[in-house]
Every structure is written in C-alpha cells, then in structure tokens.
Amino acid sequence: MTSTVSEHPPQGVAERIIKVEAPTLQRRLRVAHVSMTLQTGGLERLLVDMARYHDANRFEPEFYALDTMGPPADDIRQYGCPAHSARLNLIGKRGVMRLLERLFKRHQIDIVHTHNTYAHYFGTFAARRAGVPIVVNSQHGRGCGIGWKLAVRFVVANRFADRVVGVSDDSALACRQIDPLSTGKITRQWNGIDVERFELRGPKQEPTAITVSRLSPEKDLATLLQAVATVVRDVPDFQLRIVGDGPERAGLESLTDQLQLRQHVTFLGERSDVPDQLANAGFYVASSLTEGISLTLLEAHAVGLPIVATSVGGNPEIVVENETGRLVPPREPETLARAIIQMCRQPERWSEMGRRGRQRVEDNFDVRKTVAGYESIYEDLWARRRSPKN
C-alpha cells in the first residue's frame, strides 16, 4: 500500500477569510505540498494554515510527507485536504521518488510546491518525471546552504523549478548567494500566523520572560540559561519560562541545575495554551542561531509582548530595534543578559512596544496574506504556462 490515508478526503470545508482579485480559472488547480514531515513545527503549522485558508473555489491542495506524520496531518485532514506519507524510512530514496511520481500522475497534480531543500530535490524530480507543469519551492530558513551536499541538491533542483520563495528577505538572500544563476526566479513571501487567534492582551508588569521553541541545538537555549545566570544577580526576582520539548531538554535541565537556576527557570514542556502562556509574561526572549520567519516571535508580538531576540535570519524583519524590542548577536550570553536587564528596568515601555509589535504583525504577517501571496504565484505561473507565447 503506497499511501497511509484514503485518497478520498474526510468531510470538511476549507475556510477563506480575505478575498483576492484573481483571474477566473476554468477549473480548480490541484496543488501538492511536499515536506519532509508533518510533525509539530513552524513549517508544518504553515502547511496546516495553507489547508485551512486556501481558496476552495480555485485550488485543491493535498499534502505529502516524505517521512513521519503527526498531529498536523490530522489538522490538515480536518480542513478537507488529503495527507499522505511516502514512508521514506521503509522504501528508501529511490522508492520515495517513484512513489511520488506515481501519485502525482494518479492525482493529476498541476502544481508541486516543495518545502525546504530535501523535499525540493525529491519532489521536483518526481514532479518533472510525472509531467507536472509547475514546480514551486519554499525555503523556510538558510538550510539551502548548510553543507555542500545540501547546497548542490538545492542548485540542481532549482534548474527544474519555476519559482523559489524565501520566507524572509534573509532566506531569499541566502538562496541568491547559493545559486546566483537562479536569481530571476527567486522571490520573497513572508510567513505569517493566524493573528485572530491571538488577543492583544499586553504584557504583565513583572520581570518574567518566556520563550517557546523546540528544545533543539539551533535554538541555543544554553546561551539563554547562561545569560539568566548573569541577569539574576541584577534582577533577583527574574523568572524565565520555557515552553516546548525536544532532544536538548535533559541537557538543558542539567545545565539549569549546574547554574543553580531552579528557582528562576521553569520548563513547562509542550503546551496547548500558548496564547495564555504568552499573555502571562512581561516580555519574550529568543536565543536562536538561525531562523526563517519565527512564528513564535510573531505570536509574542501578536499578544502584545516586547521581544529580546538574536539578530539572525528573519528576526530583524519582525523586531524593530528599540521600537518593538531589542536585537543582540547570537552566542553572546553577556550581551543577551545586558539586553534582558535593560528590558527589566524599563517596564513602563513594554505596553507601547507590544502594541507596535502587534500592529506590525497585523500589517505584514497575517497568514491569510501569506496564503493569498502563494496563490497569486501559482496563478501567475499557470497563466504564463498557458500563454500562447510559451
């Protein structure tokens, strides 16, 4: 059996909130989204929103995970879209490519939209072998240039793609740096969040910071803990709440004990009430080494929190220095500590910084605008393909 779900989607009606003027299509276009997994994560949250907010009058999306699936796949099905697993762990790389090719042909896919480089490489070649006319790739960070093998795969796959989309200006820049020959097909479409899910509640007037992330190496929470060890010497009642789980948790809890921070740091694990957790903090803090467009930063601003974050990836596109928060270099615990201390000493500014952050998210990072932007890309490419000049 080649698909882990039925090819007949469950009952459900996809929602669409904002209407976009677009050319009338003779039929709905079938769009296949290909990602490495459909497990919990920022990329997967975007895919759920792509299912939720797609224009059902113009598009029929379905979703393919090269490997494992989890709750996001269930959410996608809830919105009436099929979700499939190619089961890479069972059939291997060649098997995955052949399986995708067969499924694209069987489902008469018009557009393949791959996410990040691994899915780009396998999904793009499977699409071309299946005769799919349009291929779009999204890069959700700087992963296209991490290691020469990944960079080569990115460049080679780009030769057969119609559009490459960075989710931030920084991501688009990285794409151009790795593959200058594809500059003409590289563009930027900001990721976004469901802003309406987050009520503007503003910060609590107490020295409590929160961070929400997968506890993995690229989030560099060890640097944040080292910074907290410095902060509490100046701000004895400072508290840090860490929401999330992951492979680094045991090591981070051990480091918390070594730094004698148990009275100041709380590990909350995975939570389903993130908006409420954010609203119970004074400000947000992030120590990441790399980011695309951080959805957790957007969520923090959406509830009205000021932010202290590392100046990496798309973070400077979200946080406006000294207006909605503070930006610091990565891997510098002392610099991060000074920024946190300064934030703690200026609680009278928190509400205004948070209000401006909320406005910035509403103006630029609403996921409905993200989905509409991608659909405009699809239609533009489809119109070009159908033009007699081509």
C-alpha positions in Angstrom: 0.0 0.0 0.0 1.6 3.3 -1.1 -0.4 5.8 0.9 -1.2 5.9 4.6 -4.5 7.6 4.1 -7.5 7.1 1.9 -7.5 9.1 -1.3 -11.0 10.3 -0.5 -10.7 13.3 1.9 -12.8 13.4 5.0 -15.7 15.8 5.2 -14.8 19.4 5.8 -14.9 22.8 4.2 -11.8 24.8 3.9 -12.1 28.4 5.2 -11.2 31.6 3.3 -11.2 34.9 5.1 -9.8 37.5 2.7 -10.8 37.7 -0.9 -8.2 38.3 -3.6 -8.9 39.6 -7.0 -7.6 37.0 -9.4 -8.1 35.7 -13.0 -11.0 33.3 -13.4 -9.8 29.8 -13.7 -11.5 27.3 -16.0 -11.1 24.7 -13.2 -9.6 24.3 -9.8 -5.8 23.7 -9.8 -4.5 20.7 -7.9 -1.6 21.7 -5.7 0.7 19.0 -4.0 2.6 20.3 -1.0 5.7 18.2 -0.3 7.6 18.4 3.1 10.0 16.2 5.0 7.5 15.5 7.8 4.1 16.5 9.0 5.2 16.6 12.7 4.9 19.5 15.1 6.9 22.6 13.9 6.7 26.0 12.4 6.8 24.8 8.8 4.1 22.3 9.5 1.9 25.0 11.1 2.1 26.9 7.9 1.0 23.9 5.9 -2.0 23.5 8.2 -2.9 27.1 7.5 -2.4 26.5 3.8 -5.1 23.8 4.1 -7.3 25.9 6.3 -7.3 29.2 4.3 -6.9 28.1 0.7 -9.4 29.4 -1.8 -11.5 26.3 -2.4 -13.1 27.8 -5.5 -9.7 28.0 -7.2 -7.4 25.3 -5.7 -7.4 21.7 -4.4 -4.4 21.2 -2.2 -3.1 17.9 -0.8 -0.1 17.2 1.3 2.8 14.7 1.2 5.3 14.0 3.9 8.4 12.2 2.8 8.7 10.6 6.3 6.7 10.7 9.5 3.3 12.3 10.2 1.7 13.6 13.4 -1.0 16.0 14.6 -0.5 18.5 11.7 -1.6 15.7 9.3 -4.8 15.3 11.3 -5.4 19.0 11.3 -4.9 19.1 7.5 -7.5 16.4 7.0 -9.9 18.2 9.3 -9.9 21.0 6.7 -10.9 18.6 4.0 -7.5 18.0 2.4 -5.7 14.6 1.9 -2.5 14.0 3.7 -0.1 11.2 2.6 3.2 9.7 3.8 5.8 8.5 1.3 7.3 6.4 4.2 11.0 7.2 3.4 12.1 5.0 6.3 10.5 1.9 4.7 11.1 2.3 0.9 14.2 4.4 0.6 15.1 7.4 -1.5 14.5 5.8 -4.9 11.3 4.3 -3.7 10.1 7.7 -2.5 10.8 9.3 -5.8 9.0 6.6 -7.8 6.0 6.7 -5.3 5.7 10.5 -5.6 5.8 10.2 -9.4 3.0 7.7 -9.4 0.9 9.7 -7.0 1.3 12.9 -8.9 0.2 11.2 -12.1 -2.7 9.4 -10.5 -4.0 12.6 -8.8 -3.4 14.7 -11.9 -1.4 17.3 -10.0 -1.0 20.7 -11.7 1.5 22.3 -9.2 4.0 20.8 -6.9 5.0 23.1 -4.0 8.0 21.7 -2.1 9.2 23.0 1.3 13.0 23.2 2.1 15.8 21.5 0.2 15.4 17.8 0.9 11.7 17.8 -0.3 12.7 20.2 -3.1 15.2 17.7 -4.5 13.0 14.6 -4.4 9.7 16.4 -5.1 10.9 18.4 -8.0 12.4 15.5 -9.9 9.3 13.3 -9.2 7.1 16.2 -10.5 9.1 16.6 -13.7 9.1 12.8 -14.3 5.3 12.9 -13.8 4.8 15.7 -16.2 3.7 18.2 -13.6 3.8 21.6 -15.4 4.7 23.9 -12.5 7.1 23.5 -9.5 7.5 26.0 -6.7 9.9 25.7 -3.8 9.8 27.5 -0.4 13.0 27.9 1.7 12.0 28.4 5.4 15.4 29.5 6.5 19.1 29.3 5.5 19.1 25.5 5.2 19.8 25.5 1.5 23.4 26.4 2.2 24.2 24.2 5.2 26.8 21.7 3.9 27.9 21.2 0.3 25.7 18.3 -0.4 22.6 20.2 0.5 23.8 23.2 -1.5 24.4 21.0 -4.6 20.9 19.5 -4.3 19.4 23.0 -4.0 21.2 24.3 -7.1 20.4 21.2 -9.2 16.7 21.2 -8.2 16.4 24.9 -9.0 17.3 24.1 -12.6 13.9 22.4 -12.9 11.8 24.7 -10.7 9.7 27.7 -11.8 9.9 29.8 -8.7 12.0 29.7 -5.4 10.4 31.5 -2.5 12.3 32.7 0.6 10.0 33.1 3.6 12.0 36.1 4.7 14.3 38.6 3.0 17.2 36.8 4.7 16.1 33.5 3.3 15.8 34.9 -0.2 19.2 36.4 0.1 20.7 33.1 1.1 19.0 31.4 -1.9 20.6 34.0 -4.3 24.0 33.6 -2.6 24.0 29.8 -3.0 22.6 29.9 -6.6 23.2 33.2 -8.3 22.0 31.8 -11.7 18.5 31.4 -10.3 18.2 35.0 -9.1 15.5 35.7 -11.6 13.2 33.1 -10.2 13.8 33.8 -6.5 11.4 36.0 -4.6 10.2 36.5 -1.0 6.9 35.8 0.6 6.7 36.4 4.4 5.4 33.6 6.5 2.6 34.5 8.8 0.4 33.5 11.7 -3.4 33.4 12.3 -3.4 36.8 14.0 -7.1 36.5 15.0 -6.1 33.5 17.3 -4.1 35.9 19.5 -5.9 38.5 21.5 -3.9 41.7 22.2 -3.6 41.4 26.0 -0.4 43.2 26.6 2.5 42.3 29.0 2.3 41.5 32.7 4.2 44.2 34.6 6.6 41.8 36.3 10.2 40.6 35.4 9.1 37.4 33.7 10.3 36.3 30.3 9.0 33.5 28.2 10.4 31.5 25.2 8.6 29.0 23.1 10.5 26.6 20.9 11.6 23.1 20.2 14.4 22.3 22.5 17.0 21.6 19.8 20.6 22.8 19.2 19.7 25.6 16.7 17.6 27.3 19.4 20.8 27.6 21.6 18.9 27.8 24.9 22.2 27.0 26.7 23.3 30.6 25.9 20.0 31.9 27.2 20.5 30.0 30.5 24.0 31.4 30.8 22.5 34.8 30.3 19.9 34.2 33.0 22.7 33.3 35.5 24.0 36.9 35.0 20.6 38.5 34.9 19.5 37.2 38.4 22.5 38.9 40.0 21.0 42.3 39.0 17.3 41.3 39.0 16.9 38.7 41.8 13.2 38.2 41.1 13.6 37.5 37.4 11.8 34.4 36.0 12.2 32.5 32.7 9.5 30.1 31.5 10.5 27.7 28.7 7.6 26.2 26.7 8.4 23.2 24.4 10.2 19.9 24.4 12.9 18.2 22.3 16.2 16.4 22.3 18.1 19.0 24.3 15.8 19.1 27.3 17.7 16.7 29.6 21.0 18.6 29.0 19.3 22.0 29.5 17.7 20.9 32.8 21.2 19.6 33.9 22.7 23.0 33.0 20.0 24.7 34.9 21.0 22.7 38.0 24.7 23.4 37.4 24.0 27.2 37.2 21.7 26.9 40.3 18.8 28.4 38.5 16.0 26.1 39.6 14.3 29.0 41.4 14.4 31.1 38.3 13.7 28.8 35.3 10.6 26.7 34.7 10.4 24.0 32.0 6.7 23.8 31.0 7.0 21.2 28.2 4.6 21.1 25.3 1.5 23.3 25.9 -1.7 23.7 24.0 -2.4 27.1 25.7 0.5 29.1 24.2 -1.5 32.3 23.8 -2.4 32.2 27.5 1.2 31.4 28.5 2.5 34.4 26.4 -0.1 36.7 28.0 1.2 35.8 31.5 4.8 37.1 30.8 6.3 40.5 30.7 8.4 40.0 27.5 9.6 37.4 25.1 13.2 36.2 24.7 14.8 34.1 21.9 18.5 33.0 21.6 18.3 31.2 18.2 21.3 30.7 16.0 19.2 30.6 12.8 15.6 31.4 11.9 13.4 31.9 8.8 10.4 33.9 10.0 10.0 32.8 13.6 6.3 32.1 14.2 6.8 32.3 17.9 8.2 35.8 17.6 5.1 36.7 15.6 2.8 35.2 18.2 4.6 37.1 21.0 4.1 40.4 19.2 0.5 39.4 18.4 -0.4 39.2 22.1 1.4 42.5 22.8 4.8 41.4 24.2 8.1 43.3 23.6 10.9 41.0 22.4 14.6 40.4 23.1 16.0 38.2 20.3 19.1 37.4 18.5 19.7 39.3 15.2 19.7 36.2 13.0 17.7 35.2 9.9 14.4 36.9 9.6 14.3 38.2 13.2 15.2 41.8 12.3 12.3 41.8 9.8 10.0 41.2 12.7 11.6 43.0 15.7 12.2 46.7 15.1 15.2 47.7 17.3 14.2 49.9 20.3 10.6 50.2 18.9 9.2 46.7 19.4 12.1 45.1 21.1 15.9 44.6 21.3 18.2 42.6 19.0 21.5 41.1 20.0 24.2 39.0 18.3 23.9 35.2 18.7 26.2 33.1 21.0 26.9 36.1 23.3 25.4 35.4 26.8 26.7 38.6 28.4 25.3 40.8 25.6 22.0 38.9 25.8 22.0 39.3 29.6 22.5 43.1 29.3 19.6 43.4 26.9 17.3 41.4 29.3 18.4 43.5 32.3 17.7 46.7 30.3 14.3 45.4 29.4 13.6 44.5 33.0 14.4 48.1 34.0 12.0 49.7 31.5 8.6 48.1 32.3 6.9 51.4 31.5 7.8 50.9 27.8 6.6 47.4 27.5 2.9 48.1 26.6 3.8 50.6 23.8 6.5 48.3 22.4 4.0 45.4 22.5 1.3 47.5 20.8 3.6 48.5 18.0 4.7 44.8 17.6 1.0 43.8 17.3 0.4 46.4 14.6 3.5 45.2 12.7 2.2 41.6 12.7 -1.3 42.7 11.6 0.2 44.8 8.7 2.8 42.3 7.4 2.5 38.8 8.9 -1.1 37.6 8.8 -1.2 34.1 7.4 -4.1 34.9 5.2 -1.9 37.3 3.3 0.8 34.6 3.1 -1.6 32.0 1.6 -3.0 34.6 -0.8 0.5 35.5 -1.9 1.3 31.9 -2.7 -1.9 31.5 -4.6 -1.1 34.6 -6.7 2.3 33.0 -7.5 0.5 29.8 -8.6 -1.9 31.7 -10.9 0.8 33.9 -12.4 2.9 30.8 -13.3 -0.2 29.0 -14.6 -1.1 31.9 -16.8 2.4 32.1 -18.2 2.4 28.3 -18.9 -1.0 28.7 -20.7 0.0 31.7 -22.7 0.3 31.1 -26.5 3.8 32.9 -26.4 5.1 30.0 -24.3 
